[in-house]
Amino acid sequence: MSPVRAVLFDRDGTLVHDVPYNAAPERVRPVEGAREALDALRARGIRVGVVTNQSGVARGLLTEADVRRVNKRVEELLGPFDVRAFCPHGPDDGCPCRKPRPGMILDAAGQLGVDPADCVVVGDIGSDVEAASRAGAHAVLVPTPVTRAEETAAAPHVARDLPAAVRMILDGPPWEAPDGALGPHAGAEHARAAGRSARRRSGGPDPSPPRTRRYL
């Protein structure tokens, strides 16, 4: 049995395909293997939750009711979550809950009655990893095209997709790399490979794609 008691997931780009500032439940599409990965955690008695920045509310692009409708659709597709939290504030609002600050992680752990040290945060960008670190939780980064190479290189644990991240968590500390996972401190090589691939796609020296998620 894994010693992890709860896994908290970023939403957009991690559990579901990223639709910037999505206010439409019908546009929700889970990433491949998401339901099976979540069910594997539930089967082991590990609590699952969602912690997501939603600054579209502060920007006037959607409402809190829109966020709740989208979250409801996520739950319909992926099964029940034990805790759900979102931060509606913008990057300049100073909100202690907005990732990379740790407020949502700490609040979610408190609602679940678990120590943050017994939680893992799974996300696709550096702010997810930093929020986990500040809260005293573990983190697994699942890179996507918007993940910066330096974020991947700095992440303590990296998995190539969501099912691999969950396999890593279920494998337990020291989270040795199972099939499909890159394991601890393997971010640098993954980042170099991602950079090479991006340069091949672009035909130029800049491997950085547009970063819509930077502003969530």
N, C-alpha and C positions, 0 to 999 in steps of 0.2 A: 504494500500500500504506500502510495506517495505521501510524504509528510506535508505536502501542500494542502491547505484547507480551502482556499478560494482562488479562482482565476478571474481577473477583471480585464475585460477586452475593450479596446478602442472600437468604435463602431465603423466609421467610414474609412474604407481602404483596408480594414482588417477583417471584420465579420461580413461586410457587404461591400460591393463595388462602389467606389466613391462617385457620388453625384453632387457636385458643389452646391451647398446651401439647399439641399433637397427638401421640398415641402410636399412632395407627392408620394404617398405610400405605394402607388402602382409602379414607381420607378425603382423600388428596392429589389436588388438582386444579390443573393448571398454569394460569397466566394465559394469556389469549388471545395467540397468536403467539409463545409462549416457545420452543417447539422450533425454529421457523423462525429466530428471532433468534439462538439459540445456534449453530445449524448455519451461519449466515452468518459468525459469528466463526470457527468451526472451519475453514470453507472458505478463510479468509484466513490460516490458520496462527496465529491468536491463541489463546492458552491460556485456558481458562475454569475457574473455581473457585467454590466456595460457602463463605461465611464467615457463620456464624449464631450469635447468642446463643440459648441454650436453658436459661434459668434454671428451667424446670419441673423439671429434674433436682435442683437445689438445693432446690426447694420440695417435693420428694417427690411430684410429680404425674406424673412419668414417669422412666424409667431411661435410662442411656446406651445400653443395647441398643435401647430404643424409638426413640431419636433415630437410631441407625444403620439401623434397619429403615425408618423414614420416609425417610431420606436415600437408601437403596437404591431405594425406590419412585420418588423424584424422578428418580434416574438412569435407571431403567427407562423413564420417560415422556419424559425430556428429553435422553437421550443421555449419553455419558461425560463426566465432569469430570476435569480434570488434577490438581486438588487439592480436598480437602474438609476443612473445619475447623469445629468448634463449641465454644463455651464453655459448660460446664455450671453455671457459678457464678451466684450471685445478685448483685443490685446493691450489696449491702453487704459483699461478700466481698473487695473490693480486687484482683480478678484483673486482671492486665495485659493479658489477651487479650479481656476483655469489652468490646465496643463501648460507648461511644465511645473506649475506649483502643485503641491501634494494634496490640496484640500479634498478633492473628490475621492482620491484613494483612501485617505484617512476616514472620511465619512462612510464610504462603502464598507470598509473593514469594520467600522464601529457598528453599522447596521447589521452586519452579519455576525457580530460577536466574535471576531477573530483578530489575532494580532497581525498588523501589517507584515511582519516578518514571515508569516505563514501564507502570504499572498504572492501571486505572480501577476504582473501586468503584461499583457500582450498587445503590441501596437506596431505601427508601420513607420513612425518617425521619431526623431530624437526626443521630442517633448514628452512622449509616452514613457520612454526609458528614464528621462530625468525626473519626471513626476514620481515614478516608482522608487527611484533612488532616494529622493528627498523624503518620501514617506517611510523608508526603511523596508520596502518590499523588493522582491526580485523582479526581473524584467526579461522578456524575450522579444527581440525585434524581428518582424517579418517584413523585409524590404519590398517595396513596390517601386514603380518608375519615379515616384516623387521623393523617395528616400535619398538623402544626400550621402555621398560616399563616406564622408567623415563621420556621419551618424552611424553607419554600418560598422565602420572601423572601430568606433568607440564602444559599441554595444557589448555588454558582458556575455550575452547569449544571442545567437542568430539562428533562425530557421528559414528555410527557403519557401515555406508555405504554412498555412494555418494548421493543417493536419500534422505536419512535422513538428510544429511548435508544441502541440498538445502531446505528441508522443514523447518529446523531450521532457515535458513536465511530468508525465506519468512515469517516466523512467526514473525520476528522482535524482537528487543530488548525488554525485557532482555533475549531473546532467551530461553524461558522456554522450557523444553524438550517435543517436540511432539512425536508421536508414532515413535519408531525406533531411536530416538536420545537420547543421554545421557545427554545433557544439559551442562550448564556452571559448571566448577569446579568439574566435575564428573570423571575426568581422573584417579584418584587414584584407585577407585574401578574397573574401566575397566582394568587398568594395572594389578591389582592383579588377576583378572579373566583370563586375557591373560597369565599371568605367570603360573597359575595353569594348564591351558590347555596345554601350551607348555611343562611343566614338565611331564604331563601325556603322551604326544606324544613321548617325548624323553626317558622317563624312568629314567631320572637323574635329578640332581639339577640345571643344567644350562638351563634356558629357552630361550637362545638366538639362533635364527636361523642364517644361513649365511646371510651376509648383503651386497649383491651385490650393492644395491642402495646407500650404504654409499659413494660410490666412483663416483657418477654421477656428 
